[in-house]
Amino acid sequence: MKRLYCWFESLLFADAGQTVAEYALVLLVVAAIAVAFLLWAKQSGKLDSFFNAIFDKLVNSVDPNASPTPTP
């Protein structure tokens, strides 16, 4: 009976370490792709223009003549 239990337990938990390793490899590949994309965007100047466009929109959306809100 003990041999059957050990065999069954080995079937259930044999993949636990392999699954963790697979997740780690997937995360490494995703991180490598993200770094490659960011390096490309930085070298092409697209990253700077993207952030400049966002900053310009934020600055232009603020009303310079807005009155401060009264405090109670």
mmCIF file as Biopython writes it, N, C-alpha, C and O atoms, coordinates in Angstrom:
data_model
#
loop_
_atom_site.group_PDB
_atom_site.id
_atom_site.type_symbol
_atom_site.label_atom_id
_atom_site.label_alt_id
_atom_site.label_comp_id
_atom_site.label_asym_id
_atom_site.label_entity_id
_atom_site.label_seq_id
_atom_site.pdbx_PDB_ins_code
_atom_site.Cartn_x
_atom_site.Cartn_y
_atom_site.Cartn_z
_atom_site.occupancy
_atom_site.B_iso_or_equiv
_atom_site.auth_seq_id
_atom_site.auth_asym_id
_atom_site.pdbx_PDB_model_num
ATOM 1   N N  . MET A ? 1  ? 0.827   -1.195 0.000   1.0 0.0 1  A 1 
ATOM 2   C CA . MET A ? 1  ? 0.000   0.000  0.000   1.0 0.0 1  A 1 
ATOM 3   C C  . MET A ? 1  ? 0.872   1.260  0.000   1.0 0.0 1  A 1 
ATOM 4   O O  . MET A ? 1  ? 0.566   2.245  -0.672  1.0 0.0 1  A 1 
ATOM 5   N N  . LYS A ? 2  ? 1.972   1.204  0.774   1.0 0.0 2  A 1 
ATOM 6   C CA . LYS A ? 2  ? 2.859   2.353  0.840   1.0 0.0 2  A 1 
ATOM 7   C C  . LYS A ? 2  ? 3.513   2.620  -0.511  1.0 0.0 2  A 1 
ATOM 8   O O  . LYS A ? 2  ? 3.716   3.777  -0.878  1.0 0.0 2  A 1 
ATOM 9   N N  . ARG A ? 3  ? 3.847   1.568  -1.256  1.0 0.0 3  A 1 
ATOM 10  C CA . ARG A ? 3  ? 4.449   1.750  -2.571  1.0 0.0 3  A 1 
ATOM 11  C C  . ARG A ? 3  ? 3.467   2.416  -3.527  1.0 0.0 3  A 1 
ATOM 12  O O  . ARG A ? 3  ? 3.855   3.254  -4.341  1.0 0.0 3  A 1 
ATOM 13  N N  . LEU A ? 4  ? 2.216   2.047  -3.429  1.0 0.0 4  A 1 
ATOM 14  C CA . LEU A ? 4  ? 1.194   2.649  -4.282  1.0 0.0 4  A 1 
ATOM 15  C C  . LEU A ? 4  ? 1.042   4.129  -3.957  1.0 0.0 4  A 1 
ATOM 16  O O  . LEU A ? 4  ? 0.913   4.958  -4.859  1.0 0.0 4  A 1 
ATOM 17  N N  . TYR A ? 5  ? 1.057   4.461  -2.669  1.0 0.0 5  A 1 
ATOM 18  C CA . TYR A ? 5  ? 0.960   5.852  -2.246  1.0 0.0 5  A 1 
ATOM 19  C C  . TYR A ? 5  ? 2.163   6.655  -2.745  1.0 0.0 5  A 1 
ATOM 20  O O  . TYR A ? 5  ? 1.994   7.772  -3.232  1.0 0.0 5  A 1 
ATOM 21  N N  . CYS A ? 6  ? 3.369   6.103  -2.630  1.0 0.0 6  A 1 
ATOM 22  C CA . CYS A ? 6  ? 4.569   6.800  -3.086  1.0 0.0 6  A 1 
ATOM 23  C C  . CYS A ? 6  ? 4.547   6.994  -4.595  1.0 0.0 6  A 1 
ATOM 24  O O  . CYS A ? 6  ? 4.946   8.049  -5.090  1.0 0.0 6  A 1 
ATOM 25  N N  . TRP A ? 7  ? 4.086   5.987  -5.331  1.0 0.0 7  A 1 
ATOM 26  C CA . TRP A ? 7  ? 3.992   6.104  -6.784  1.0 0.0 7  A 1 
ATOM 27  C C  . TRP A ? 7  ? 2.998   7.190  -7.176  1.0 0.0 7  A 1 
ATOM 28  O O  . TRP A ? 7  ? 3.275   8.001  -8.060  1.0 0.0 7  A 1 
ATOM 29  N N  . PHE A ? 8  ? 1.839   7.205  -6.518  1.0 0.0 8  A 1 
ATOM 30  C CA . PHE A ? 8  ? 0.806   8.192  -6.805  1.0 0.0 8  A 1 
ATOM 31  C C  . PHE A ? 8  ? 1.285   9.607  -6.443  1.0 0.0 8  A 1 
ATOM 32  O O  . PHE A ? 8  ? 1.038   10.559 -7.183  1.0 0.0 8  A 1 
ATOM 33  N N  . GLU A ? 9  ? 1.960   9.731  -5.317  1.0 0.0 9  A 1 
ATOM 34  C CA . GLU A ? 9  ? 2.486   11.030 -4.896  1.0 0.0 9  A 1 
ATOM 35  C C  . GLU A ? 9  ? 3.543   11.530 -5.875  1.0 0.0 9  A 1 
ATOM 36  O O  . GLU A ? 9  ? 3.598   12.723 -6.171  1.0 0.0 9  A 1 
ATOM 37  N N  . SER A ? 10 ? 4.372   10.636 -6.373  1.0 0.0 10 A 1 
ATOM 38  C CA . SER A ? 10 ? 5.392   11.050 -7.337  1.0 0.0 10 A 1 
ATOM 39  C C  . SER A ? 10 ? 4.756   11.516 -8.647  1.0 0.0 10 A 1 
ATOM 40  O O  . SER A ? 10 ? 5.294   12.399 -9.314  1.0 0.0 10 A 1 
ATOM 41  N N  . LEU A ? 11 ? 3.635   10.941 -9.015  1.0 0.0 11 A 1 
ATOM 42  C CA . LEU A ? 11 ? 2.935   11.400 -10.219 1.0 0.0 11 A 1 
ATOM 43  C C  . LEU A ? 11 ? 2.352   12.795 -10.031 1.0 0.0 11 A 1 
ATOM 44  O O  . LEU A ? 11 ? 2.368   13.609 -10.954 1.0 0.0 11 A 1 
ATOM 45  N N  . LEU A ? 12 ? 1.843   13.067 -8.850  1.0 0.0 12 A 1 
ATOM 46  C CA . LEU A ? 12 ? 1.195   14.357 -8.593  1.0 0.0 12 A 1 
ATOM 47  C C  . LEU A ? 12 ? 2.192   15.494 -8.482  1.0 0.0 12 A 1 
ATOM 48  O O  . LEU A ? 12 ? 1.944   16.578 -9.011  1.0 0.0 12 A 1 
ATOM 49  N N  . PHE A ? 13 ? 3.295   15.279 -7.818  1.0 0.0 13 A 1 
ATOM 50  C CA . PHE A ? 13 ? 4.195   16.372 -7.480  1.0 0.0 13 A 1 
ATOM 51  C C  . PHE A ? 13 ? 5.511   16.364 -8.261  1.0 0.0 13 A 1 
ATOM 52  O O  . PHE A ? 13 ? 6.405   17.149 -7.945  1.0 0.0 13 A 1 
ATOM 53  N N  . ALA A ? 14 ? 5.653   15.518 -9.251  1.0 0.0 14 A 1 
ATOM 54  C CA . ALA A ? 14 ? 6.891   15.476 -10.016 1.0 0.0 14 A 1 
ATOM 55  C C  . ALA A ? 14 ? 7.053   16.713 -10.892 1.0 0.0 14 A 1 
ATOM 56  O O  . ALA A ? 14 ? 8.181   17.117 -11.174 1.0 0.0 14 A 1 
ATOM 57  N N  . ASP A ? 15 ? 5.965   17.317 -11.325 1.0 0.0 15 A 1 
ATOM 58  C CA . ASP A ? 15 ? 6.032   18.446 -12.244 1.0 0.0 15 A 1 
ATOM 59  C C  . ASP A ? 15 ? 6.146   19.788 -11.556 1.0 0.0 15 A 1 
ATOM 60  O O  . ASP A ? 15 ? 6.275   20.805 -12.237 1.0 0.0 15 A 1 
ATOM 61  N N  . ALA A ? 16 ? 6.104   19.835 -10.231 1.0 0.0 16 A 1 
ATOM 62  C CA . ALA A ? 16 ? 6.103   21.121 -9.529  1.0 0.0 16 A 1 
ATOM 63  C C  . ALA A ? 16 ? 7.381   21.902 -9.811  1.0 0.0 16 A 1 
ATOM 64  O O  . ALA A ? 16 ? 7.307   23.097 -10.099 1.0 0.0 16 A 1 
ATOM 65  N N  . GLY A ? 17 ? 8.519   21.285 -9.740  1.0 0.0 17 A 1 
ATOM 66  C CA . GLY A ? 17 ? 9.773   21.980 -10.001 1.0 0.0 17 A 1 
ATOM 67  C C  . GLY A ? 17 ? 9.919   22.367 -11.460 1.0 0.0 17 A 1 
ATOM 68  O O  . GLY A ? 17 ? 10.451  23.431 -11.777 1.0 0.0 17 A 1 
ATOM 69  N N  . GLN A ? 18 ? 9.452   21.512 -12.339 1.0 0.0 18 A 1 
ATOM 70  C CA . GLN A ? 18 ? 9.524   21.809 -13.763 1.0 0.0 18 A 1 
ATOM 71  C C  . GLN A ? 18 ? 8.629   22.992 -14.113 1.0 0.0 18 A 1 
ATOM 72  O O  . GLN A ? 18 ? 9.004   23.820 -14.943 1.0 0.0 18 A 1 
ATOM 73  N N  . THR A ? 19 ? 7.472   23.084 -13.505 1.0 0.0 19 A 1 
ATOM 74  C CA . THR A ? 19 ? 6.556   24.192 -13.770 1.0 0.0 19 A 1 
ATOM 75  C C  . THR A ? 19 ? 7.164   25.515 -13.332 1.0 0.0 19 A 1 
ATOM 76  O O  . THR A ? 19 ? 7.049   26.515 -14.041 1.0 0.0 19 A 1 
ATOM 77  N N  . VAL A ? 20 ? 7.803   25.531 -12.180 1.0 0.0 20 A 1 
ATOM 78  C CA . VAL A ? 20 ? 8.451   26.752 -11.700 1.0 0.0 20 A 1 
ATOM 79  C C  . VAL A ? 20 ? 9.558   27.166 -12.661 1.0 0.0 20 A 1 
ATOM 80  O O  . VAL A ? 20 ? 9.706   28.347 -12.973 1.0 0.0 20 A 1 
ATOM 81  N N  . ALA A ? 21 ? 10.324  26.204 -13.123 1.0 0.0 21 A 1 
ATOM 82  C CA . ALA A ? 21 ? 11.403  26.503 -14.062 1.0 0.0 21 A 1 
ATOM 83  C C  . ALA A ? 21 ? 10.850  27.035 -15.386 1.0 0.0 21 A 1 
ATOM 84  O O  . ALA A ? 21 ? 11.432  27.941 -15.982 1.0 0.0 21 A 1 
ATOM 85  N N  . GLU A ? 22 ? 9.737   26.478 -15.842 1.0 0.0 22 A 1 
ATOM 86  C CA . GLU A ? 22 ? 9.132   26.960 -17.090 1.0 0.0 22 A 1 
ATOM 87  C C  . GLU A ? 22 ? 8.624   28.386 -16.931 1.0 0.0 22 A 1 
ATOM 88  O O  . GLU A ? 22 ? 8.809   29.212 -17.824 1.0 0.0 22 A 1 
ATOM 89  N N  . TYR A ? 23 ? 7.992   28.680 -15.817 1.0 0.0 23 A 1 
ATOM 90  C CA . TYR A ? 23 ? 7.528   30.052 -15.569 1.0 0.0 23 A 1 
ATOM 91  C C  . TYR A ? 23 ? 8.709   31.019 -15.520 1.0 0.0 23 A 1 
ATOM 92  O O  . TYR A ? 23 ? 8.628   32.126 -16.053 1.0 0.0 23 A 1 
ATOM 93  N N  . ALA A ? 24 ? 9.790   30.611 -14.890 1.0 0.0 24 A 1 
ATOM 94  C CA . ALA A ? 24 ? 10.972  31.469 -14.813 1.0 0.0 24 A 1 
ATOM 95  C C  . ALA A ? 24 ? 11.547  31.727 -16.204 1.0 0.0 24 A 1 
ATOM 96  O O  . ALA A ? 24 ? 11.950  32.851 -16.505 1.0 0.0 24 A 1 
ATOM 97  N N  . LEU A ? 25 ? 11.590  30.716 -17.045 1.0 0.0 25 A 1 
ATOM 98  C CA . LEU A ? 25 ? 12.097  30.899 -18.404 1.0 0.0 25 A 1 
ATOM 99  C C  . LEU A ? 25 ? 11.189  31.815 -19.219 1.0 0.0 25 A 1 
ATOM 100 O O  . LEU A ? 25 ? 11.673  32.648 -19.986 1.0 0.0 25 A 1 
ATOM 101 N N  . VAL A ? 26 ? 9.897   31.667 -19.060 1.0 0.0 26 A 1 
ATOM 102 C CA . VAL A ? 26 ? 8.958   32.540 -19.776 1.0 0.0 26 A 1 
ATOM 103 C C  . VAL A ? 26 ? 9.145   33.979 -19.324 1.0 0.0 26 A 1 
ATOM 104 O O  . VAL A ? 26 ? 9.154   34.890 -20.153 1.0 0.0 26 A 1 
ATOM 105 N N  . LEU A ? 27 ? 9.293   34.195 -18.032 1.0 0.0 27 A 1 
ATOM 106 C CA . LEU A ? 27 ? 9.506   35.554 -17.532 1.0 0.0 27 A 1 
ATOM 107 C C  . LEU A ? 27 ? 10.827  36.144 -18.039 1.0 0.0 27 A 1 
ATOM 108 O O  . LEU A ? 27 ? 10.895  37.335 -18.344 1.0 0.0 27 A 1 
ATOM 109 N N  . LEU A ? 28 ? 11.858  35.333 -18.129 1.0 0.0 28 A 1 
ATOM 110 C CA . LEU A ? 28 ? 13.132  35.807 -18.667 1.0 0.0 28 A 1 
ATOM 111 C C  . LEU A ? 28 ? 13.005  36.203 -20.138 1.0 0.0 28 A 1 
ATOM 112 O O  . LEU A ? 28 ? 13.574  37.209 -20.561 1.0 0.0 28 A 1 
ATOM 113 N N  . VAL A ? 29 ? 12.270  35.424 -20.910 1.0 0.0 29 A 1 
ATOM 114 C CA . VAL A ? 29 ? 12.074  35.748 -22.324 1.0 0.0 29 A 1 
ATOM 115 C C  . VAL A ? 29 ? 11.272  37.037 -22.467 1.0 0.0 29 A 1 
ATOM 116 O O  . VAL A ? 29 ? 11.604  37.885 -23.295 1.0 0.0 29 A 1 
ATOM 117 N N  . VAL A ? 30 ? 10.224  37.189 -21.672 1.0 0.0 30 A 1 
ATOM 118 C CA . VAL A ? 30 ? 9.417   38.413 -21.723 1.0 0.0 30 A 1 
ATOM 119 C C  . VAL A ? 30 ? 10.254  39.626 -21.327 1.0 0.0 30 A 1 
ATOM 120 O O  . VAL A ? 30 ? 10.156  40.679 -21.957 1.0 0.0 30 A 1 
ATOM 121 N N  . ALA A ? 31 ? 11.070  39.485 -20.295 1.0 0.0 31 A 1 
ATOM 122 C CA . ALA A ? 31 ? 11.936  40.592 -19.870 1.0 0.0 31 A 1 
ATOM 123 C C  . ALA A ? 31 ? 12.948  40.935 -20.957 1.0 0.0 31 A 1 
ATOM 124 O O  . ALA A ? 31 ? 13.226  42.112 -21.186 1.0 0.0 31 A 1 
ATOM 125 N N  . ALA A ? 32 ? 13.501  39.935 -21.625 1.0 0.0 32 A 1 
ATOM 126 C CA . ALA A ? 32 ? 14.465  40.192 -22.698 1.0 0.0 32 A 1 
ATOM 127 C C  . ALA A ? 32 ? 13.803  40.919 -23.864 1.0 0.0 32 A 1 
ATOM 128 O O  . ALA A ? 32 ? 14.403  41.818 -24.452 1.0 0.0 32 A 1 
ATOM 129 N N  . ILE A ? 33 ? 12.586  40.542 -24.200 1.0 0.0 33 A 1 
ATOM 130 C CA . ILE A ? 33 ? 11.860  41.222 -25.273 1.0 0.0 33 A 1 
ATOM 131 C C  . ILE A ? 33 ? 11.563  42.664 -24.879 1.0 0.0 33 A 1 
ATOM 132 O O  . ILE A ? 33 ? 11.700  43.570 -25.701 1.0 0.0 33 A 1 
ATOM 133 N N  . ALA A ? 34 ? 11.157  42.884 -23.631 1.0 0.0 34 A 1 
ATOM 134 C CA . ALA A ? 34 ? 10.855  44.244 -23.169 1.0 0.0 34 A 1 
ATOM 135 C C  . ALA A ? 34 ? 12.112  45.117 -23.193 1.0 0.0 34 A 1 
ATOM 136 O O  . ALA A ? 34 ? 12.051  46.274 -23.609 1.0 0.0 34 A 1 
ATOM 137 N N  . VAL A ? 35 ? 13.232  44.582 -22.758 1.0 0.0 35 A 1 
ATOM 138 C CA . VAL A ? 35 ? 14.484  45.355 -22.771 1.0 0.0 35 A 1 
ATOM 139 C C  . VAL A ? 35 ? 14.891  45.665 -24.209 1.0 0.0 35 A 1 
ATOM 140 O O  . VAL A ? 35 ? 15.313  46.784 -24.503 1.0 0.0 35 A 1 
ATOM 141 N N  . ALA A ? 36 ? 14.770  44.691 -25.103 1.0 0.0 36 A 1 
ATOM 142 C CA . ALA A ? 36 ? 15.119  44.925 -26.505 1.0 0.0 36 A 1 
ATOM 143 C C  . ALA A ? 36 ? 14.218  46.004 -27.115 1.0 0.0 36 A 1 
ATOM 144 O O  . ALA A ? 36 ? 14.687  46.857 -27.868 1.0 0.0 36 A 1 
ATOM 145 N N  . PHE A ? 37 ? 12.934  45.961 -26.789 1.0 0.0 37 A 1 
ATOM 146 C CA . PHE A ? 37 ? 12.006  46.972 -27.304 1.0 0.0 37 A 1 
ATOM 147 C C  . PHE A ? 37 ? 12.351  48.357 -26.763 1.0 0.0 37 A 1 
ATOM 148 O O  . PHE A ? 37 ? 12.352  49.331 -27.515 1.0 0.0 37 A 1 
ATOM 149 N N  . LEU A ? 38 ? 12.639  48.453 -25.490 1.0 0.0 38 A 1 
ATOM 150 C CA . LEU A ? 38 ? 12.978  49.747 -24.904 1.0 0.0 38 A 1 
ATOM 151 C C  . LEU A ? 38 ? 14.291  50.294 -25.471 1.0 0.0 38 A 1 
ATOM 152 O O  . LEU A ? 38 ? 14.407  51.497 -25.706 1.0 0.0 38 A 1 
ATOM 153 N N  . LEU A ? 39 ? 15.270  49.431 -25.690 1.0 0.0 39 A 1 
ATOM 154 C CA . LEU A ? 39 ? 16.525  49.882 -26.295 1.0 0.0 39 A 1 
ATOM 155 C C  . LEU A ? 39 ? 16.294  50.393 -27.717 1.0 0.0 39 A 1 
ATOM 156 O O  . LEU A ? 39 ? 16.855  51.414 -28.115 1.0 0.0 39 A 1 
ATOM 157 N N  . TRP A ? 40 ? 15.469  49.680 -28.477 1.0 0.0 40 A 1 
ATOM 158 C CA . TRP A ? 40 ? 15.162  50.116 -29.836 1.0 0.0 40 A 1 
ATOM 159 C C  . TRP A ? 40 ? 14.433  51.454 -29.823 1.0 0.0 40 A 1 
ATOM 160 O O  . TRP A ? 40 ? 14.750  52.353 -30.603 1.0 0.0 40 A 1 
ATOM 161 N N  . ALA A ? 41 ? 13.450  51.578 -28.926 1.0 0.0 41 A 1 
ATOM 162 C CA . ALA A ? 41 ? 12.679  52.818 -28.860 1.0 0.0 41 A 1 
ATOM 163 C C  . ALA A ? 41 ? 13.556  53.988 -28.434 1.0 0.0 41 A 1 
ATOM 164 O O  . ALA A ? 41 ? 13.381  55.100 -28.930 1.0 0.0 41 A 1 
ATOM 165 N N  . LYS A ? 42 ? 14.482  53.758 -27.537 1.0 0.0 42 A 1 
ATOM 166 C CA . LYS A ? 42 ? 15.387  54.816 -27.086 1.0 0.0 42 A 1 
ATOM 167 C C  . LYS A ? 42 ? 16.336  55.234 -28.205 1.0 0.0 42 A 1 
ATOM 168 O O  . LYS A ? 42 ? 16.552  56.427 -28.418 1.0 0.0 42 A 1 
ATOM 169 N N  . GLN A ? 43 ? 16.900  54.271 -28.916 1.0 0.0 43 A 1 
ATOM 170 C CA . GLN A ? 43 ? 17.848  54.589 -29.979 1.0 0.0 43 A 1 
ATOM 171 C C  . GLN A ? 43 ? 17.178  55.257 -31.178 1.0 0.0 43 A 1 
ATOM 172 O O  . GLN A ? 43 ? 17.800  56.067 -31.865 1.0 0.0 43 A 1 
ATOM 173 N N  . SER A ? 44 ? 15.922  54.923 -31.429 1.0 0.0 44 A 1 
ATOM 174 C CA . SER A ? 44 ? 15.244  55.501 -32.584 1.0 0.0 44 A 1 
ATOM 175 C C  . SER A ? 44 ? 14.674  56.886 -32.287 1.0 0.0 44 A 1 
ATOM 176 O O  . SER A ? 44 ? 14.266  57.597 -33.205 1.0 0.0 44 A 1 
ATOM 177 N N  . GLY A ? 45 ? 14.643  57.275 -31.012 1.0 0.0 45 A 1 
ATOM 178 C CA . GLY A ? 45 ? 14.107  58.578 -30.637 1.0 0.0 45 A 1 
ATOM 179 C C  . GLY A ? 45 ? 12.605  58.575 -30.438 1.0 0.0 45 A 1 
ATOM 180 O O  . GLY A ? 45 ? 12.026  59.600 -30.080 1.0 0.0 45 A 1 
ATOM 181 N N  . LYS A ? 46 ? 11.976  57.452 -30.663 1.0 0.0 46 A 1 
ATOM 182 C CA . LYS A ? 46 ? 10.525  57.363 -30.514 1.0 0.0 46 A 1 
ATOM 183 C C  . LYS A ? 46 ? 10.101  57.458 -29.047 1.0 0.0 46 A 1 
ATOM 184 O O  . LYS A ? 46 ? 9.025   57.974 -28.747 1.0 0.0 46 A 1 
ATOM 185 N N  . LEU A ? 47 ? 10.924  56.974 -28.152 1.0 0.0 47 A 1 
ATOM 186 C CA . LEU A ? 47 ? 10.590  57.014 -26.735 1.0 0.0 47 A 1 
ATOM 187 C C  . LEU A ? 47 ? 10.573  58.455 -26.224 1.0 0.0 47 A 1 
ATOM 188 O O  . LEU A ? 47 ? 9.674   58.844 -25.479 1.0 0.0 47 A 1 
ATOM 189 N N  . ASP A ? 48 ? 11.563  59.235 -26.625 1.0 0.0 48 A 1 
ATOM 190 C CA . ASP A ? 48 ? 11.609  60.633 -26.213 1.0 0.0 48 A 1 
ATOM 191 C C  . ASP A ? 48 ? 10.426  61.409 -26.766 1.0 0.0 48 A 1 
ATOM 192 O O  . ASP A ? 48 ? 9.813   62.201 -26.050 1.0 0.0 48 A 1 
ATOM 193 N N  . SER A ? 49 ? 10.101  61.191 -28.031 1.0 0.0 49 A 1 
ATOM 194 C CA . SER A ? 49 ? 8.975   61.915 -28.625 1.0 0.0 49 A 1 
ATOM 195 C C  . SER A ? 49 ? 7.654   61.479 -27.994 1.0 0.0 49 A 1 
ATOM 196 O O  . SER A ? 49 ? 6.738   62.290 -27.857 1.0 0.0 49 A 1 
ATOM 197 N N  . PHE A ? 50 ? 7.548   60.220 -27.614 1.0 0.0 50 A 1 
ATOM 198 C CA . PHE A ? 50 ? 6.334   59.731 -26.955 1.0 0.0 50 A 1 
ATOM 199 C C  . PHE A ? 50 ? 6.132   60.433 -25.616 1.0 0.0 50 A 1 
ATOM 200 O O  . PHE A ? 50 ? 5.042   60.927 -25.327 1.0 0.0 50 A 1 
ATOM 201 N N  . PHE A ? 51 ? 7.185   60.477 -24.800 1.0 0.0 51 A 1 
ATOM 202 C CA . PHE A ? 51 ? 7.061   61.123 -23.496 1.0 0.0 51 A 1 
ATOM 203 C C  . PHE A ? 51 ? 6.914   62.632 -23.625 1.0 0.0 51 A 1 
ATOM 204 O O  . PHE A ? 51 ? 6.225   63.254 -22.816 1.0 0.0 51 A 1 
ATOM 205 N N  . ASN A ? 52 ? 7.543   63.228 -24.620 1.0 0.0 52 A 1 
ATOM 206 C CA . ASN A ? 52 ? 7.369   64.661 -24.845 1.0 0.0 52 A 1 
ATOM 207 C C  . ASN A ? 52 ? 5.931   64.982 -25.230 1.0 0.0 52 A 1 
ATOM 208 O O  . ASN A ? 52 ? 5.387   65.990 -24.779 1.0 0.0 52 A 1 
ATOM 209 N N  . ALA A ? 53 ? 5.313   64.155 -26.044 1.0 0.0 53 A 1 
ATOM 210 C CA . ALA A ? 53 ? 3.921   64.371 -26.440 1.0 0.0 53 A 1 
ATOM 211 C C  . ALA A ? 53 ? 2.998   64.263 -25.229 1.0 0.0 53 A 1 
ATOM 212 O O  . ALA A ? 53 ? 2.074   65.062 -25.077 1.0 0.0 53 A 1 
ATOM 213 N N  . ILE A ? 54 ? 3.244   63.287 -24.376 1.0 0.0 54 A 1 
ATOM 214 C CA . ILE A ? 54 ? 2.415   63.128 -23.170 1.0 0.0 54 A 1 
ATOM 215 C C  . ILE A ? 54 ? 2.599   64.329 -22.244 1.0 0.0 54 A 1 
ATOM 216 O O  . ILE A ? 54 ? 1.623   64.861 -21.716 1.0 0.0 54 A 1 
ATOM 217 N N  . PHE A ? 55 ? 3.831   64.750 -22.048 1.0 0.0 55 A 1 
ATOM 218 C CA . PHE A ? 55 ? 4.098   65.885 -21.168 1.0 0.0 55 A 1 
ATOM 219 C C  . PHE A ? 55 ? 3.467   67.157 -21.728 1.0 0.0 55 A 1 
ATOM 220 O O  . PHE A ? 55 ? 2.895   67.944 -20.973 1.0 0.0 55 A 1 
ATOM 221 N N  . ASP A ? 56 ? 3.562   67.369 -23.037 1.0 0.0 56 A 1 
ATOM 222 C CA . ASP A ? 56 ? 2.949   68.544 -23.653 1.0 0.0 56 A 1 
ATOM 223 C C  . ASP A ? 56 ? 1.439   68.544 -23.476 1.0 0.0 56 A 1 
ATOM 224 O O  . ASP A ? 56 ? 0.848   69.590 -23.212 1.0 0.0 56 A 1 
ATOM 225 N N  . LYS A ? 57 ? 0.804   67.372 -23.619 1.0 0.0 57 A 1 
ATOM 226 C CA . LYS A ? 57 ? -0.643  67.297 -23.421 1.0 0.0 57 A 1 
ATOM 227 C C  . LYS A ? 57 ? -1.014  67.632 -21.980 1.0 0.0 57 A 1 
ATOM 228 O O  . LYS A ? 57 ? -1.999  68.329 -21.736 1.0 0.0 57 A 1 
ATOM 229 N N  . LEU A ? 58 ? -0.228  67.136 -21.030 1.0 0.0 58 A 1 
ATOM 230 C CA . LEU A ? 58 ? -0.511  67.419 -19.624 1.0 0.0 58 A 1 
ATOM 231 C C  . LEU A ? 58 ? -0.351  68.909 -19.321 1.0 0.0 58 A 1 
ATOM 232 O O  . LEU A ? 58 ? -1.190  69.500 -18.642 1.0 0.0 58 A 1 
ATOM 233 N N  . VAL A ? 59 ? 0.711   69.505 -19.819 1.0 0.0 59 A 1 
ATOM 234 C CA . VAL A ? 59 ? 0.966   70.925 -19.566 1.0 0.0 59 A 1 
ATOM 235 C C  . VAL A ? 59 ? -0.118  71.775 -20.215 1.0 0.0 59 A 1 
ATOM 236 O O  . VAL A ? 59 ? -0.581  72.747 -19.618 1.0 0.0 59 A 1 
ATOM 237 N N  . ASN A ? 60 ? -0.525  71.424 -21.422 1.0 0.0 60 A 1 
ATOM 238 C CA . ASN A ? 60 ? -1.532  72.204 -22.128 1.0 0.0 60 A 1 
ATOM 239 C C  . ASN A ? 60 ? -2.936  72.009 -21.560 1.0 0.0 60 A 1 
ATOM 240 O O  . ASN A ? 60 ? -3.817  72.835 -21.797 1.0 0.0 60 A 1 
ATOM 241 N N  . SER A ? 61 ? -3.152  70.930 -20.818 1.0 0.0 61 A 1 
ATOM 242 C CA . SER A ? 61 ? -4.484  70.693 -20.258 1.0 0.0 61 A 1 
ATOM 243 C C  . SER A ? 61 ? -4.715  71.469 -18.964 1.0 0.0 61 A 1 
ATOM 244 O O  . SER A ? 61 ? -5.850  71.564 -18.495 1.0 0.0 61 A 1 
ATOM 245 N N  . VAL A ? 62 ? -3.668  72.017 -18.391 1.0 0.0 62 A 1 
ATOM 246 C CA . VAL A ? 62 ? -3.800  72.782 -17.149 1.0 0.0 62 A 1 
ATOM 247 C C  . VAL A ? 62 ? -4.190  74.226 -17.495 1.0 0.0 62 A 1 
ATOM 248 O O  . VAL A ? 62 ? -3.568  74.861 -18.347 1.0 0.0 62 A 1 
ATOM 249 N N  . ASP A ? 63 ? -5.208  74.720 -16.835 1.0 0.0 63 A 1 
ATOM 250 C CA . ASP A ? 63 ? -5.664  76.083 -17.064 1.0 0.0 63 A 1 
ATOM 251 C C  . ASP A ? 63 ? -4.841  77.019 -16.180 1.0 0.0 63 A 1 
ATOM 252 O O  . ASP A ? 63 ? -4.925  76.936 -14.955 1.0 0.0 63 A 1 
ATOM 253 N N  . PRO A ? 64 ? -4.045  77.910 -16.785 1.0 0.0 64 A 1 
ATOM 254 C CA . PRO A ? 64 ? -3.195  78.780 -15.957 1.0 0.0 64 A 1 
ATOM 255 C C  . PRO A ? 64 ? -4.000  79.835 -15.203 1.0 0.0 64 A 1 
ATOM 256 O O  . PRO A ? 64 ? -3.508  80.400 -14.226 1.0 0.0 64 A 1 
ATOM 257 N N  . ASN A ? 65 ? -5.221  80.109 -15.635 1.0 0.0 65 A 1 
ATOM 258 C CA . ASN A ? 65 ? -6.049  81.129 -14.981 1.0 0.0 65 A 1 
ATOM 259 C C  . ASN A ? 65 ? -7.053  80.539 -14.015 1.0 0.0 65 A 1 
ATOM 260 O O  . ASN A ? 65 ? -7.969  81.236 -13.578 1.0 0.0 65 A 1 
ATOM 261 N N  . ALA A ? 66 ? -6.907  79.300 -13.681 1.0 0.0 66 A 1 
ATOM 262 C CA . ALA A ? 66 ? -7.854  78.667 -12.774 1.0 0.0 66 A 1 
ATOM 263 C C  . ALA A ? 66 ? -7.698  79.227 -11.378 1.0 0.0 66 A 1 
ATOM 264 O O  . ALA A ? 66 ? -6.586  79.423 -10.889 1.0 0.0 66 A 1 
ATOM 265 N N  . SER A ? 67 ? -8.814  79.479 -10.751 1.0 0.0 67 A 1 
ATOM 266 C CA . SER A ? 67 ? -8.779  80.019 -9.397  1.0 0.0 67 A 1 
ATOM 267 C C  . SER A ? 67 ? -8.598  78.869 -8.412  1.0 0.0 67 A 1 
ATOM 268 O O  . SER A ? 67 ? -9.093  77.766 -8.647  1.0 0.0 67 A 1 
ATOM 269 N N  . PRO A ? 68 ? -7.901  79.117 -7.324  1.0 0.0 68 A 1 
ATOM 270 C CA . PRO A ? 68 ? -7.728  78.040 -6.343  1.0 0.0 68 A 1 
ATOM 271 C C  . PRO A ? 68 ? -9.059  77.729 -5.659  1.0 0.0 68 A 1 
ATOM 272 O O  . PRO A ? 68 ? -9.919  78.595 -5.503  1.0 0.0 68 A 1 
ATOM 273 N N  . THR A ? 69 ? -9.195  76.497 -5.268  1.0 0.0 69 A 1 
ATOM 274 C CA . THR A ? 69 ? -10.429 76.087 -4.591  1.0 0.0 69 A 1 
ATOM 275 C C  . THR A ? 69 ? -10.426 76.630 -3.178  1.0 0.0 69 A 1 
ATOM 276 O O  . THR A ? 69 ? -9.422  76.537 -2.472  1.0 0.0 69 A 1 
ATOM 277 N N  . PRO A ? 70 ? -11.549 77.196 -2.764  1.0 0.0 70 A 1 
ATOM 278 C CA . PRO A ? 70 ? -11.615 77.746 -1.387  1.0 0.0 70 A 1 
ATOM 279 C C  . PRO A ? 70 ? -11.582 76.649 -0.348  1.0 0.0 70 A 1 
ATOM 280 O O  . PRO A ? 70 ? -12.143 75.571 -0.548  1.0 0.0 70 A 1 
ATOM 281 N N  . THR A ? 71 ? -10.929 76.924 0.751   1.0 0.0 71 A 1 
ATOM 282 C CA . THR A ? 71 ? -10.893 75.970 1.849   1.0 0.0 71 A 1 
ATOM 283 C C  . THR A ? 71 ? -11.990 76.324 2.836   1.0 0.0 71 A 1 
ATOM 284 O O  . THR A ? 71 ? -12.219 77.504 3.098   1.0 0.0 71 A 1 
ATOM 285 N N  . PRO A ? 72 ? -12.662 75.349 3.379   1.0 0.0 72 A 1 
ATOM 286 C CA . PRO A ? 72 ? -13.775 75.624 4.319   1.0 0.0 72 A 1 
ATOM 287 C C  . PRO A ? 72 ? -13.325 76.127 5.660   1.0 0.0 72 A 1 
ATOM 288 O O  . PRO A ? 72 ? -14.155 76.392 6.530   1.0 0.0 72 A 1 
#
